Amino acid sequence: MKTGHDQLTPPLFVFILYLCIYQSQQQLEPQVCKQCSGTVLNVSAVGTFCSSSNGRIAGRCCLGNESSNPARIIGLDFSNCSLTHVDNLQEASAALMIDLSSNFIVNMSDSTFQGFSQLSHLILPADIGCPSGNSSWDKVEIDEGKRHCKGQRNMCNQPGKMSVNCPEYSQCGPYGPGFFECSCADSYHGYKCLREGKFPALQVFGPLGASTLALSLLLWFTERRKAKKSL
């Protein structure tokens, strides 16, 4: 006859396994995918794009199929979500397509898409202009009450404008519609990329990590003491 402990082990193991799977699945679905109810429809623009990209649907998102980053959002469908303002989309900054059509948007800042360097197709209500203006896109067209902003232009390639603003020893790179960023070239770092050599990450973040660990241990011991005194 099995003991009570042995009889409880299989259900407990199954519960722990289910909990681990559930938590891992939750981690693979960014919170922005749940900001709007419903799911991406196969017949929608994002759904069609997701299917052709071999992605997987998670709520209002299309996630990429890269094994190294399974939670990467490549498509976001916020169409018909009763949106009046658009903000806090940074979890989808790697998206290639975003659909915000069929919403009564009254305010949308150009900076909303700052950092969305890979965004190549943005769908908006017809009365909302493309972020940073038509000059930031290769093609802008209106079709069936929707504005399509296609082909984000690289601001670094605009003659005599953006690229010269980056300091020496840095490189200009796209950083969303109408934006650019200056990244330090190899072996340079610091203010205006004037410091040569590798960034001393260990010297900078090592003491910070050690102090954080020490503080966490101190708080843990304090809580244990309080718990013992209350017994």
Buried (B, 14 or more C-beta within 10 A) or exposed (E): EEEEEEEEEEEEEEEEEEEEEEEEEEEEBBEBBEBBEEBBEEEBBBBBBBEEBEBEBBBBBBBBEEEEEBBBBBBBBBBBBEBEEBEEBEBBBBBBBBBBBBBEBEEBEBEBBBBBBBBBBBBBBEEBBBBBEEEBBEEBEEEEEBBBBBEBBBBBEEEEEBBEEBEEBBBBBBBBBBBBBBEBBEEBBEEEBEBEEEBEEEEEEEEEEEEEEEEEEEEEEEEEEEEEEEE
